[in-house]
Amino acid sequence: MRFAGLAVAAGAAVIVVTGITTRRMADARLSEWTEDQAVPVVAVAVPDSQGKSATIDLPGRLEAYSQAQIYARVSGFLKAWDADMGAPVKTGQLLAEIDAPDLDQQILQAQADLSSAQANAILADANLQRSQSLIKSGAATKQDLDQKTADSANRQGLVNSAQANLDRLRVLEKYKRIVAPFDGLVTLRATDIGALINAGGSGGPALFVVSDTSKLRVYVNVPQNYVPSIKIGTKAQLAVPEYPGRKFTATVNASAQSVDVASGTTRMQLLVDNAGGELMTGAFVNVQLELAHPEIAINVPASALIIGQNGLHVATVGADDRVVLKPVTIARDLGKVVEVASGLTADDRVIDSPPDGIASGDQVRVAVTPGSKLAPETASAKRVPGKPPG
């Protein structure tokens, strides 16, 4: 009985000790798993060091390479017009004629004034010659000769003035015919037969607008930070609503080289060939400009950026799987990817979508992200996160 009692006591002691030891081991494993789960799991990728080709889409406006708003130089009534809106014209081709009766009367008056001045000049010259012959015999005084000389010169000046006035009116008379200044297209006719025409337009609309549409200008306002990437000669693709799916090629040929303080943009001019006349002046156009890119660039996902009160940072993982926050500056924003100007190297392991509150020195576990340029996997990444020890 005594031996049996000792055996039962020993067995009970073994069971108790075994249970306590097993529980302590389980608690230790659970504590280790819990601490392990407290370490955040992050996805890392090595920055892409290849320069990326990028484009920027901006709204633009098509304008004629040359455009002339034609106003009348003489007043009168429109007698006839020979070119309507949309008509192609050649240099010097008649667009319209103006009936200017007031100008016609001014010319007649100028002709009469010139004839009168010429007659007076002839008389003054004859008097001068007579005084010159009488001065030798003493019949005329030196004062008379001086007066006749001055009068002859004055009369000749009046002749020159009358002639100049007539010539001016003759030049104005030519403007009764309104002609095309260059080869192009009549894009506007704002007058009709019998309309009252005022010289200079007096603030009204132009009678005609002639545009050279064989080559068009495209004006676009480029944001300041993209201006250094767009050089003279940069190619662009144009898209217009009337031709869906079709592209037209244009070339940057001029830049304002100044920034508009109101919009923060620089105005640039592009040229596009329109020999076929498919594009229209004044039309809206979407301009896709190709941005120059460096041969070597540090590109990281935009989701890797951390914006805080201390500026812009990127979280990287060191060799000991601890976080290192690095301040960076952005060269270009390419949408889902940003080009980093400084702060990173091509060998850094960048954390994509870092968790909130991450700080330098934090321990992390690295997880594989499909489709990324990944750093070598660490041993701690092999454990399946979220599964407690069995």
C-alpha positions as CSV (number, residue, x, y, z in Angstrom):
1,M,0.0,0.0,0.0
2,R,2.8,2.3,0.9
3,F,4.6,1.5,-2.4
4,A,1.4,2.0,-4.4
5,G,0.8,5.4,-2.7
6,L,4.4,6.5,-3.5
7,A,4.0,5.5,-7.1
8,V,0.7,7.4,-7.4
9,A,2.3,10.5,-5.9
10,A,5.3,10.2,-8.2
11,G,3.0,9.9,-11.2
12,A,1.0,12.8,-10.2
13,A,4.1,14.9,-9.6
14,V,5.4,13.9,-13.1
15,I,2.0,14.9,-14.6
16,V,2.0,18.2,-12.8
17,V,5.6,19.0,-13.8
18,T,5.0,18.0,-17.4
19,G,1.9,20.1,-17.6
20,I,3.6,23.1,-16.1
21,T,6.6,22.7,-18.4
22,T,4.4,22.3,-21.5
23,R,2.3,25.3,-20.6
24,R,5.4,27.5,-20.0
25,M,6.8,26.4,-23.4
26,A,3.5,27.2,-25.1
27,D,3.4,30.5,-23.4
28,A,7.0,31.3,-24.5
29,R,6.2,30.3,-28.1
30,L,3.0,32.4,-28.0
31,S,4.9,35.4,-26.6
32,E,7.6,35.0,-29.2
33,W,4.9,34.8,-32.0
34,T,3.1,37.8,-30.6
35,E,6.3,39.9,-30.5
36,D,7.1,38.7,-34.0
37,Q,3.7,39.7,-35.3
38,A,4.2,43.2,-33.8
39,V,7.0,43.7,-36.3
40,P,5.4,45.3,-39.4
41,V,5.7,43.5,-42.8
42,V,6.7,45.7,-45.6
43,A,7.2,45.3,-49.4
44,V,10.4,46.7,-50.7
45,A,11.8,47.3,-54.2
46,V,15.1,48.5,-55.6
47,P,14.6,51.9,-57.4
48,D,14.4,51.8,-61.2
49,S,17.6,53.5,-62.5
50,Q,16.5,53.7,-66.1
51,G,15.4,57.0,-67.6
52,K,11.7,56.9,-68.3
53,S,10.1,58.5,-71.4
54,A,7.2,60.6,-70.3
55,T,4.7,63.0,-71.9
56,I,2.6,65.8,-70.8
57,D,-0.8,66.7,-72.2
58,L,-1.8,70.4,-72.4
59,P,-4.6,72.3,-74.1
60,G,-3.6,74.5,-77.0
61,R,-5.1,76.8,-79.7
62,L,-4.5,76.7,-83.4
63,E,-3.8,80.0,-85.2
64,A,-2.9,80.9,-88.7
65,Y,0.8,81.3,-89.5
66,S,0.0,84.7,-91.0
67,Q,-3.3,86.5,-90.5
68,A,-4.3,90.0,-91.7
69,Q,-7.4,91.9,-90.6
70,I,-8.2,94.2,-93.5
71,Y,-9.8,97.6,-92.8
72,A,-10.6,100.4,-95.3
73,R,-8.2,103.3,-95.8
74,V,-10.9,105.5,-97.4
75,S,-14.5,106.3,-96.4
76,G,-17.5,105.6,-98.7
77,F,-19.9,102.8,-99.6
78,L,-19.0,99.3,-100.6
79,K,-19.5,99.0,-104.3
80,A,-18.9,95.3,-104.7
81,W,-17.1,92.3,-103.1
82,D,-15.5,89.5,-105.1
83,A,-14.3,87.0,-102.4
84,D,-16.6,85.4,-99.8
85,M,-15.8,83.6,-96.6
86,G,-13.9,80.4,-97.2
87,A,-12.6,81.5,-100.7
88,P,-8.9,80.9,-101.4
89,V,-7.1,84.1,-102.7
90,K,-3.8,85.0,-104.2
91,T,-1.6,88.0,-103.4
92,G,-3.1,91.2,-104.9
93,Q,-6.4,89.5,-105.8
94,L,-9.4,91.9,-105.6
95,L,-11.5,91.4,-102.5
96,A,-13.9,94.4,-102.8
97,E,-14.3,97.9,-104.2
98,I,-15.3,101.1,-102.4
99,D,-17.2,103.9,-104.0
100,A,-15.8,107.1,-102.4
101,P,-17.4,110.2,-103.9
102,D,-15.9,112.5,-101.2
103,L,-12.4,111.4,-102.2
104,D,-13.2,111.9,-105.9
105,Q,-14.2,115.5,-105.1
106,Q,-11.1,116.0,-103.0
107,I,-8.9,114.9,-105.9
108,L,-10.7,117.3,-108.3
109,Q,-10.1,120.1,-105.8
110,A,-6.5,119.2,-105.4
111,Q,-6.0,119.2,-109.2
112,A,-7.6,122.7,-109.4
113,D,-5.4,123.9,-106.5
114,L,-2.3,122.6,-108.2
115,S,-3.2,124.3,-111.5
116,S,-3.8,127.6,-109.7
117,A,-0.5,127.3,-107.8
118,Q,1.3,126.5,-111.0
119,A,-0.2,129.5,-112.8
120,N,0.8,131.8,-109.9
121,A,4.2,130.3,-109.9
122,I,4.6,131.1,-113.6
123,L,3.5,134.7,-113.1
124,A,5.8,135.1,-110.1
125,D,8.7,133.7,-112.1
126,A,8.0,136.1,-115.0
127,N,7.9,139.1,-112.6
128,L,11.2,138.0,-111.2
129,Q,12.8,137.9,-114.7
130,R,11.4,141.3,-115.5
131,S,12.8,142.8,-112.3
132,Q,16.2,141.2,-113.1
133,S,16.3,142.9,-116.5
134,L,15.2,146.3,-115.1
135,I,17.7,146.3,-112.3
136,K,20.5,146.8,-114.8
137,S,19.0,150.0,-116.1
138,G,18.1,151.3,-112.7
139,A,14.3,151.1,-113.3
140,A,13.9,148.7,-110.5
141,T,15.4,148.8,-107.0
142,K,17.3,146.1,-105.2
143,Q,14.3,145.8,-102.8
144,D,11.9,145.2,-105.6
145,L,14.2,142.4,-106.9
146,D,14.3,140.8,-103.5
147,Q,10.6,140.9,-103.1
148,K,10.1,139.3,-106.6
149,T,12.6,136.6,-105.7
150,A,10.9,135.7,-102.4
151,D,7.5,135.8,-104.1
152,S,8.7,133.4,-106.8
153,A,10.1,131.0,-104.3
154,N,6.9,131.1,-102.2
155,R,4.8,130.4,-105.3
156,Q,7.0,127.4,-106.1
157,G,6.6,126.1,-102.6
158,L,2.8,126.3,-103.0
159,V,3.1,124.3,-106.2
160,N,5.1,121.6,-104.4
161,S,2.5,121.5,-101.5
162,A,-0.4,121.2,-104.0
163,Q,1.4,118.5,-105.9
164,A,2.1,116.5,-102.6
165,N,-1.5,116.8,-101.6
166,L,-2.6,115.5,-105.0
167,D,-0.2,112.6,-104.8
168,R,-1.5,111.7,-101.3
169,L,-5.0,111.6,-102.6
170,R,-4.0,109.6,-105.6
171,V,-2.4,107.0,-103.2
172,L,-5.6,106.9,-101.2
173,E,-7.6,106.4,-104.4
174,K,-5.8,103.1,-104.9
175,Y,-7.2,101.9,-101.6
176,K,-10.7,102.0,-103.1
177,R,-9.7,98.6,-104.3
178,I,-9.2,96.2,-101.3
179,V,-6.8,93.4,-102.3
180,A,-5.4,90.3,-100.6
181,P,-2.0,90.9,-98.9
182,F,-0.8,87.3,-99.4
183,D,-1.9,83.9,-100.6
184,G,-4.4,82.4,-98.1
185,L,-8.0,81.9,-97.2
186,V,-10.7,84.4,-96.5
187,T,-11.8,83.4,-93.0
188,L,-14.1,86.4,-92.4
189,R,-16.2,88.8,-94.5
190,A,-18.0,91.4,-92.3
191,T,-19.4,93.7,-95.0
192,D,-21.8,93.8,-97.9
193,I,-22.8,95.9,-100.9
194,G,-24.0,99.4,-99.9
195,A,-22.5,99.3,-96.4
196,L,-21.1,102.5,-95.1
197,I,-17.4,102.2,-94.8
198,N,-15.4,104.4,-92.4
199,A,-11.7,104.8,-92.9
200,G,-9.6,102.9,-90.4
201,G,-12.6,101.0,-89.1
202,S,-13.3,103.4,-86.3
203,G,-13.2,100.6,-83.8
204,G,-15.5,98.3,-85.8
205,P,-14.8,94.8,-87.2
206,A,-12.4,94.2,-90.0
207,L,-14.0,94.1,-93.5
208,F,-12.1,90.9,-94.3
209,V,-9.7,88.6,-92.5
210,V,-7.2,86.7,-94.7
211,S,-5.3,83.8,-93.2
212,D,-2.4,81.7,-94.4
213,T,-3.6,78.2,-93.3
214,S,-1.0,76.2,-95.2
215,K,1.0,76.2,-91.9
216,L,-0.4,76.8,-88.5
217,R,0.9,78.0,-85.2
218,V,0.0,76.2,-82.0
219,Y,0.2,78.1,-78.7
220,V,0.4,76.2,-75.5
221,N,1.2,77.3,-71.9
222,V,3.7,75.0,-70.3
223,P,4.0,74.8,-66.5
224,Q,7.3,76.2,-65.2
225,N,8.7,73.0,-63.8
226,Y,8.4,71.3,-67.2
227,V,10.0,74.1,-69.3
228,P,13.6,72.9,-69.0
229,S,12.6,69.5,-70.3
230,I,11.0,70.9,-73.5
231,K,13.7,72.2,-75.9
232,I,13.4,73.9,-79.3
233,G,12.8,71.1,-81.8
234,T,10.8,68.9,-79.4
235,K,8.2,66.9,-81.2
236,A,4.6,66.9,-80.2
237,Q,1.4,65.0,-81.1
238,L,-1.8,67.0,-81.7
239,A,-5.3,65.6,-81.3
240,V,-8.4,67.5,-82.3
241,P,-12.1,66.6,-81.6
242,E,-13.1,66.5,-85.2
243,Y,-10.6,63.7,-86.0
244,P,-10.9,61.2,-83.1
245,G,-8.0,58.7,-83.0
246,R,-5.9,60.7,-85.4
247,K,-2.6,62.4,-84.6
248,F,-0.9,65.4,-86.2
249,T,2.8,66.0,-85.7
250,A,4.1,69.5,-84.6
251,T,7.5,70.9,-83.6
252,V,8.3,73.4,-80.9
253,N,10.0,76.3,-82.6
254,A,9.8,79.2,-80.1
255,S,9.5,79.9,-76.4
256,A,8.6,83.1,-74.6
257,Q,11.6,82.5,-72.2
258,S,9.5,84.1,-69.4
259,V,7.0,83.0,-66.8
260,D,3.6,84.5,-66.6
261,V,3.1,85.6,-63.0
262,A,-0.6,85.0,-63.0
263,S,-0.5,81.4,-64.3
264,G,3.1,80.3,-63.6
265,T,3.4,79.0,-67.2
266,T,5.7,79.8,-70.1
267,R,4.1,80.3,-73.6
268,M,5.5,78.2,-76.3
269,Q,4.9,78.1,-80.0
270,L,4.7,75.0,-82.2
271,L,4.4,74.7,-86.0
272,V,2.2,72.1,-87.8
273,D,2.0,71.5,-91.5
274,N,-1.6,72.0,-92.8
275,A,-1.0,71.8,-96.5
276,G,-4.1,69.6,-96.8
277,G,-6.3,72.2,-95.0
278,E,-7.6,69.7,-92.5
279,L,-7.0,71.8,-89.4
280,M,-8.9,75.0,-88.7
281,T,-7.7,78.2,-87.2
282,G,-9.0,79.0,-83.8
283,A,-9.7,75.4,-83.0
284,F,-9.0,73.7,-79.7
285,V,-6.2,71.1,-79.8
286,N,-4.8,68.7,-77.2
287,V,-1.0,68.9,-77.3
288,Q,1.1,65.9,-76.1
289,L,4.7,66.9,-75.6
290,E,7.5,64.4,-75.1
291,L,9.6,65.2,-72.1
292,A,13.4,64.7,-72.3
293,H,14.7,62.3,-69.7
294,P,18.2,61.5,-68.4
295,E,20.0,58.3,-69.3
296,I,20.3,57.3,-65.6
297,A,17.5,58.3,-63.2
298,I,16.3,57.1,-59.8
299,N,12.6,56.3,-60.1
300,V,10.4,55.1,-57.2
301,P,6.7,54.5,-56.8
302,A,4.7,57.6,-55.8
303,S,3.2,55.6,-53.0
304,A,6.7,55.3,-51.4
305,L,6.8,59.1,-50.6
306,I,6.3,60.2,-47.0
307,I,5.1,63.8,-46.6
308,G,5.7,65.1,-43.1
309,Q,6.4,68.3,-41.2
310,N,10.1,67.8,-41.8
311,G,9.7,67.6,-45.6
312,L,9.6,64.8,-48.1
313,H,11.1,61.4,-47.1
314,V,11.4,57.9,-48.5
315,A,11.7,54.9,-46.1
316,T,14.4,52.4,-46.9
317,V,15.4,49.0,-45.3
318,G,18.9,48.6,-44.1
319,A,21.0,45.4,-44.1
320,D,19.8,44.7,-40.5
321,D,16.1,45.0,-41.6
322,R,15.7,48.3,-39.8
323,V,14.1,51.4,-41.3
324,V,16.2,54.3,-42.5
325,L,14.2,57.5,-43.5
326,K,16.0,59.5,-46.2
327,P,15.1,63.0,-47.2
328,V,14.6,63.3,-51.0
329,T,13.8,65.9,-53.6
330,I,11.6,65.3,-56.6
331,A,12.8,66.0,-60.1
332,R,9.7,65.1,-62.0
333,D,6.3,63.7,-61.2
334,L,5.4,61.1,-63.8
335,G,2.1,60.0,-62.2
336,K,2.5,56.6,-60.5
337,V,6.2,57.0,-60.6
338,V,8.3,59.9,-59.4
339,E,11.9,60.7,-60.5
340,V,14.1,61.5,-57.5
341,A,16.7,64.2,-57.9
342,S,18.6,63.5,-54.7
343,G,18.6,61.4,-51.6
344,L,18.6,57.9,-52.9
345,T,21.0,55.5,-54.7
346,A,20.2,52.7,-57.1
347,D,21.0,50.1,-54.4
348,D,18.5,51.3,-51.8
349,R,15.7,49.1,-50.8
350,V,12.6,51.4,-50.8
351,I,9.5,50.5,-48.8
352,D,6.4,50.8,-51.0
353,S,3.3,52.2,-49.2
354,P,5.0,52.5,-45.8
355,P,2.7,52.1,-42.7
356,D,1.7,55.1,-40.7
357,G,4.0,56.2,-37.9
358,I,7.1,54.4,-39.4
359,A,10.3,55.9,-38.1
360,S,14.1,55.4,-38.5
361,G,15.3,52.4,-36.5
362,D,12.0,50.4,-36.6
363,Q,12.4,46.7,-37.1
364,V,10.5,45.4,-40.1
365,R,10.0,42.2,-42.0
366,V,10.4,42.2,-45.8
367,A,7.7,40.6,-47.9
368,V,7.9,39.8,-51.6
369,T,5.9,42.0,-53.9
370,P,5.1,40.5,-57.3
371,G,6.1,42.6,-60.3
372,S,8.7,44.7,-58.5
373,K,12.4,44.8,-58.7
374,L,13.0,43.1,-55.3
375,A,15.8,43.0,-52.9
376,P,17.1,39.6,-51.7
377,E,14.6,38.0,-49.4
378,T,15.6,37.7,-45.8
379,A,15.0,34.7,-43.6
380,S,12.4,36.5,-41.6
381,A,10.3,37.0,-44.7
382,K,9.8,33.2,-45.1
383,R,7.3,33.0,-42.2
384,V,3.7,33.3,-43.3
385,P,2.4,36.4,-41.5
386,G,-0.7,36.1,-39.4
387,K,-0.4,32.3,-38.6
388,P,0.3,31.5,-35.0
389,P,2.7,28.7,-34.0
390,G,1.1,25.3,-34.0
